[in-house]
Amino acid sequence: MQYQQLGNTGIFVSRLCFGAMTFGGVGTIFEAIGGLAQPDVDQLVGDSLDGINFFDTANIYSAGESEVMLARR
């Protein structure tokens, strides 16, 4: 995995970013683009932690549920 310094912070993040927009969203518009359940989230995030340390989240994704699901992992 390649890492890039984030601005002048001294923090290095993976060049690949893991997007969490598809987590959760049952019964919302986000279900159409993902709707992943917690076991699927756990597997995907667990597999990615071998090199990825940059996760894209937003409280708009599944009305904040995607962030909650990511934090559970």
SEFI-6708 format. One record per residue (C-alpha): residue number from 1; residue in one letter; x, y, z negated. Coordinates in pm, whole numbers, always signed. Layout:
residues N
+-----+------+--------+--------+--------+
!  nr ! rest !      X !      Y !      Z !
+-----+------+--------+--------+--------+
! NUM !    A !      X !      Y !      Z !
...
+-----+------+--------+--------+--------+
//
This chain:
residues 73
+-----+------+--------+--------+--------+
!  nr ! rest !      X !      Y !      Z !
+-----+------+--------+--------+--------+
!   1 !    M !     +0 !     +0 !     +0 !
!   2 !    Q !   +122 !   +348 !    +80 !
!   3 !    Y !    +66 !   +634 !   -164 !
!   4 !    Q !    +53 !  +1008 !   -113 !
!   5 !    Q !   +105 !  +1282 !   -369 !
!   6 !    L !   -221 !  +1465 !   -439 !
!   7 !    G !   -134 !  +1829 !   -376 !
!   8 !    N !   +124 !  +1946 !   -627 !
!   9 !    T !    -29 !  +1754 !   -919 !
!  10 !    G !   +239 !  +1486 !   -941 !
!  11 !    I !    -36 !  +1223 !   -909 !
!  12 !    F !     -2 !   +966 !   -634 !
!  13 !    V !   -311 !   +815 !   -475 !
!  14 !    S !   -346 !   +531 !   -229 !
!  15 !    R !   -373 !   +634 !   +133 !
!  16 !    L !   -681 !   +416 !   +155 !
!  17 !    C !   -990 !   +538 !    -26 !
!  18 !    F !  -1266 !   +307 !   -146 !
!  19 !    G !  -1609 !   +461 !    -89 !
!  20 !    A !  -1879 !   +380 !   -345 !
!  21 !    M !  -2178 !   +516 !   -153 !
!  22 !    T !  -2318 !   +165 !    -95 !
!  23 !    F !  -2342 !    +78 !   -466 !
!  24 !    G !  -2694 !    +54 !   -607 !
!  25 !    G !  -2977 !   +255 !   -461 !
!  26 !    V !  -3257 !     +0 !   -483 !
!  27 !    G !  -3579 !   +171 !   -384 !
!  28 !    T !  -3405 !   +479 !   -242 !
!  29 !    I !  -3265 !   +586 !    +95 !
!  30 !    F !  -2928 !   +450 !    -21 !
!  31 !    E !  -3070 !    +96 !    -15 !
!  32 !    A !  -3076 !   +124 !   +365 !
!  33 !    I !  -2699 !   +174 !   +379 !
!  34 !    G !  -2595 !    -64 !   +105 !
!  35 !    G !  -2788 !   -139 !   -207 !
!  36 !    L !  -2508 !   -357 !   -344 !
!  37 !    A !  -2579 !   -527 !   -676 !
!  38 !    Q !  -2340 !   -523 !   -974 !
!  39 !    P !  -2186 !   -867 !   -903 !
!  40 !    D !  -2097 !   -754 !   -550 !
!  41 !    V !  -1955 !   -427 !   -681 !
!  42 !    D !  -1746 !   -614 !   -939 !
!  43 !    Q !  -1600 !   -841 !   -671 !
!  44 !    L !  -1521 !   -563 !   -422 !
!  45 !    V !  -1368 !   -328 !   -676 !
!  46 !    G !  -1174 !   -609 !   -842 !
!  47 !    D !  -1025 !   -713 !   -509 !
!  48 !    S !   -931 !   -356 !   -423 !
!  49 !    L !   -755 !   -278 !   -752 !
!  50 !    D !   -447 !   -461 !   -631 !
!  51 !    G !   -341 !   -143 !   -453 !
!  52 !    I !   -621 !   +112 !   -422 !
!  53 !    N !   -647 !   +376 !   -692 !
!  54 !    F !   -852 !   +633 !   -500 !
!  55 !    F !  -1231 !   +596 !   -522 !
!  56 !    D !  -1486 !   +821 !   -355 !
!  57 !    T !  -1786 !   +883 !   -581 !
!  58 !    A !  -2053 !  +1149 !   -602 !
!  59 !    N !  -2347 !  +1186 !   -835 !
!  60 !    I !  -2573 !  +1208 !   -530 !
!  61 !    Y !  -2495 !   +847 !   -430 !
!  62 !    S !  -2794 !   +644 !   -547 !
!  63 !    A !  -2883 !   +927 !   -788 !
!  64 !    G !  -2563 !   +861 !   -983 !
!  65 !    E !  -2608 !   +485 !  -1007 !
!  66 !    S !  -2301 !   +419 !   -790 !
!  67 !    E !  -2078 !   +595 !  -1043 !
!  68 !    V !  -2233 !   +398 !  -1331 !
!  69 !    M !  -2178 !    +72 !  -1145 !
!  70 !    L !  -1816 !   +159 !  -1065 !
!  71 !    A !  -1752 !   +245 !  -1431 !
!  72 !    R !  -1892 !    -90 !  -1545 !
!  73 !    R !  -1621 !   -268 !  -1351 !
+-----+------+--------+--------+--------+
//
